Every structure is written in structure tokens, then in C-alpha cells.
Amino acid sequence: MSSESSDALENARFTYEQHLHRCRQCHVDTVPCAVAKHLLRIYNNARREHLRSTGHRTPTL
């Protein structure tokens, strides 16, 4: 399962970063658009799942 969560994490990160570079609103404005916020949520969920599956605790900010 670690490999699956790692793949999901990498895919979510890549999708989010690509959106930031290609979206006119995100690229020009300092505030991310609604799609970027949604993709960031997906990335954060994938990161949390990856940390859980590898036995690490989610760091708190």
C-alpha cells in the first residue's frame, strides 16, 4: 500500500504544480483560484494518507 500512496501523492503534487503554472489566474494573482484550492486539498489528503501508510505521524504546524 505504501507504493500506491506514494504514487497518489506524487500524482497529486504534480497535478497541483502543473495547474499553478498553467492557470492564468494562479500565475498572475497571488491568490490561488478555486481549482487550485481543491487540488491542494487533494494533495494534502494524499500526503496524510502516505504518512499514515508509512507509519509516520502527520506533522502539525
N, C-alpha and C positions, 0 to 999 in steps of 0.2 A: 504494500500500500504506500510505502514511502516514495517509491518511484512515481506512482500515479499522482500523489500530492505534489511532488516536485515538478512534474510535467504541468499540472494545473497551475501551480504558482508561476512557473516560467511563462506559460501562455498568457496568464492574466497580466503579468508585468509587461510583457511585450505588447499586448493589445492596448494597455493603458498608455504606454510611452508613445506608441505609434499614433494614437489618437491625439495626444498633446502636440505632436509635431505636424500633424496634417490638418487639424481643425483650425479654421481661420480665427474663430473666437478665442480659443485657448491660446493660440500662438500670439495673437495681438494683445488680448486683455490679460490682466494679471489674475483675474478671477476665472476659474475653470467653468465650463458650461455644464449643463445638467448631465449630459452623456459622460463627461469626464468624471463627474462625481459618482455616477453609477459604476463606471469601470473601476474607480478607485475602491469602492466598496467591495466589488468582486475580488479585486487583488488582495485587499486586507483580509477577507474571509478565507481566501486560498492560503495566505501566509499563516493565519492562525491554524488552519487545518494541517498544514505542513509541519508546523511546530508541534502540534499535538501528536501527529503520527510518528514523529522522530523522538518523542519523549522530552521535548524542551518545553519550558513554560513560556507563555506569551509575556514579553516584557511590557511593563506599564510605563507610561510617560508621565 
